[in-house]
Amino acid sequence: MRRYEDRVPDVKTILNAMVSEGIIDQQTDIENDHIAFRTMGVPQLGIQSFEKIFLHYGYEKKDHYFFEGKKLDAWWYSPPRETDPRIFVSELRVGDLSGESQRIIKSYTDEVATDPVDQIDLNDGDAVDAFLHTPLWRTPTLSDYLTLLQESEYAAWVIYNRYYLNHFTISVHNLPEGYNTVADFNTFLEKHGILLNTSGGKIKTSPDGGLIQSATVAQMIEAEFANGETHKISGSYVEFAERKVLREFANLPANQISRKNRRDGFEAANADKIFESTYTTQTGKT
């Protein structure tokens, strides 16, 4: 989170504004709904490798999602404790891309000969943290990045950012009245100059009405490519989630409602639009 905050200035802007407006007393009061990672679907990497970290810590693999247009698979993982964030991991279906894009991606990922997670002592939290911030392949060239960007903005993001934290998510339903819906929280965000993802509308709602989400637009970062070339690319972003109380618990007093009483899981249609927080159609507005 320290590195994420340094790289995504919106995080500090939002958290500081929440404290200054008295929404929370301190940053640690926030419930982190979920964190998300992106991976490359190649034999020695991808979800089958990455998920070992979270399964080791007691997470349970849940539903699969398929994003046909973006050529992605994803799963979410339920935490062992209600105080831990859910995990959402997506994976590029590399084999569905053009031959040229596959050639570029594999020229980098083939540098990883064996599953890197198998080399980590998963009982060592510091080692896991270091792994999530250690490049697995060489720094890409700008020309390879731009070629991938033409076909898959997701591929371009991962080839540069690797396992960098894609976003964390503020649960708004537990915030005080006036801020505890995505609609109200969006108003607060925009008042503080935060730019929101408009793909599919600023508010994304699941068909059952139980999961409501919004997200910031990824901020552009000055990235250094191979041979010292620099170019502004999409970094990471912040998401916001409101989970409604399930119908069977509608009569529970507010102080007795916990995570298990609310809509769980994810919604493919919402996630499909939130992925675009790093896409040029959104970041071009900044």
N, C-alpha and C positions, 0 to 999 in steps of 0.2 A: 504493500500500500504506500510506503514512503516513496518508492521510485515512481509509482503510478501517479501520486499527487504531484511530484515534481514535473512529470511529463504532461499532465492534463490540468492546466491552470484552472479550468472550470470547477474542479473538485474543491479546491480551497475557497474559491469565490462562493460556491454554494454552501459549504459547511460553515464558513465564517458568517455568511448572511443568516443562516439558520440560528446560529448562536446569538448574533446581535439582535435578531427580532424576537428572541426568547422562545423559539420553537423547540429548541433543545438547550440543555445546560452546557453540554460538552459534546465533542464530536463522537465520542464512544457511545453516546446514547442512541445512535442510529442503528436500526436493524438492517443488516445487509441481506437482501432477499436472495440474491445469487451473484456469482461471478462467472464470467464466460471466457473461454479460450478457443482459439482457432488452430486447426492442424492440417497437415497435408496427408492425403490418403495414399501413402506408398507403403510397401510391405513392412519395412522396419520402423515406421513411425505411425502417425495417425492415432485414432482413438484407441485401437487395441493396445498400443504402447502407453499412451498418455493416461488412460483410465486406471492403470495399475497403481498410480500414486494415490488416487482417491479411494479406490477399493481397499487399499491397505489401511487407510484411516477410518474404515467402517462405513464409507458411503455405499449406497445401494443403487445399482443401475436400473433406470426406470424406462420411460417411453422413448421410442425412436421417432424421429421426424425426417421427412425427405423434402428437399427444396429443389424441385425439378429445374426451374429456370436458372437457379444459381449453381446447380450441379453440386449440391451439398447433402450430406447426411449429418444428423445430430442426435445426441442422447442427453438426457439430464440425469443427475445423480442426487439422490435424497440423502441428507446428512444424518449422522448417528445421533446428533443432539439438535433440538429446536433452535439453539443459540448459534448454530453454524449456518453459513450460507449454503443454498443449493448450488450445484455446479452444472453448467451448461457447456458442453463441448461439441463443436462442429468440425467437420472434416470435408475437405475438397475431394470430389470424385475425380482425381487426376486423370484416370483413364477415359473420362468422358470429354476431355478437352481435345483441341486440335493437336496434330502431331508436333507442330512447332512448340506449342506451349508445354506439352509433355516433355519434349527434349530439353527445354530450358529448365523446367522444374527438376527433372531427374539429374541434370548436370550438377545441381547443388545437393539434392537429397541423397544422391548416390555416395556422397562423401561420408554419410552415416552408414557404416557397413553392418552394424548390429543394433539391436534395440537398446538405446541409451539408458532407458529407465532401469534395465537389468543391472546396470553398473552402479546404481545409487543405493546407499544404505537408507532405505525408506523410513527407518526409525530415527534418522537424524534430520530434524526439521530444517536446520541451517543448510544441509546438503540439498534438500529438496528445493528450498528457496533459491539457492545459488543456481541449481539446474534450470529453473524457470527463467532465469535472466542470463543464461549462457548461450551464445550463438552455437547452433549445431552445425552450421555450414558457413562457408566463406561469405563475406559481404558481397551482395549482388552488384552487377554493373547497372548503371542507369538505363542503358539500352535494353537489357533483359527485363528490368522492372517495367519500363514503358511498354514493351511488347506484351507482357502479361496483362498489363492494365487494360489494353484494348479488348482482350477476350474475357478476362475475369478479374474484377477489382479485388475480389477476395484473395485470389492467387497472388496478386501483386502485394497486398497487405502482408500476407504470411511470409512471402519470400524475403521481405525485409525485416518484419517485426518478430518472426518466429513465434515462440510461446509467450510473448509479452502479454500481460493482462489486457484483454480487449475491453472489458467494462466491469464496473461493479454497480450494484443496484440498490437504491434507497427504497425501503418499504415505507410508503406514505400512509397506509391505513392506520398505523399506530401513532401517528402524529396528532397534535392537538386539533380541535375543531377549527375549521377555516383553512387547514393545510392537509387534511387527511383524505383528500381525493386527488386523483391525478389532475382533474380539471382545475381545482384550487391551487395545487402545487405548481402547475404550469404557469398560472397567473403570477405567482410569487417569483418563479424563475425568470420570466420575461421582464418583470419589473426590475430585476437585477442584471438585465442585459444578456441573459443566457439565450443562445440560439437553439431552437428545437428542430428536430427531425420532422419534416412535413410529409414524408412518403406515406401514403395511405391516410393522411391527416395527422395532426399533432397528437391526437389521442387514438391509440389502437386498442380495440375491445374484442375479446373473444366472443364467438357466437352465443355462448351461454351467459354472457354478461358478467362472468365471475372474475375475469382477469383483465385489468385495464393497465396499459403501459404507455410510457412516452420515453423519449431519449434526447440527449443533446446531440448536436452535430459534432463529429470528431474535430478536434483542433489540428491545424496544420503544423507540422514540425519540420525543421530544417534537417534533412537526412543526408548523411555523408555516404556516398556509394564508393565502389571500388575506383581506384585511380584518383581519389580525391574529389570526384565530381559531387556537387550538392544539388538537391532538388527538394522542394516542399512537398511532403506527402501527408496522408491522413495518419494521425496518431490514434489515441483511444478516446473513449467518451464515457458518459455517465447515463445510467438508465434509472427509471422510476417505475415502481409497480404498486398497484392497489389490488389486493385480493379480497373479494367479498366473502362474507360469512356464508357458509353453505346453508341451504334452506332448512335442513333438519336441525340446525342450531340457531335458528333465527330468534328464538325466545331466550337465549342465554343472556344473562347480564353482561354488559360490556367488559367488566373487570374479570370475567371468567373465560373470556374468549382467548384462545391460544392459536398457534399456527395450525394445529390439527383440525381446527374448526373452520378453517378458511379454504377457499379454492386452491388446490395445489397444482403442480405441474406447469406446463407451458402451453402455448398455442402457436401452431405453425404459421398461421396467417399474420399474427402479430410479429413473430420473430423475423419473418421474411422481410418485413418493412424496416425493422430495427437494424438488421444487417447493413442497411443502406446508410446508416450514420457515418460510415467511413467512405461512402461512394462519392464520386465527384459531382453527382447531381445534387448532393446536399452540401458538401464542403465548398462547392463553388459559390455558395451564397455568403461565405464569410468574408 
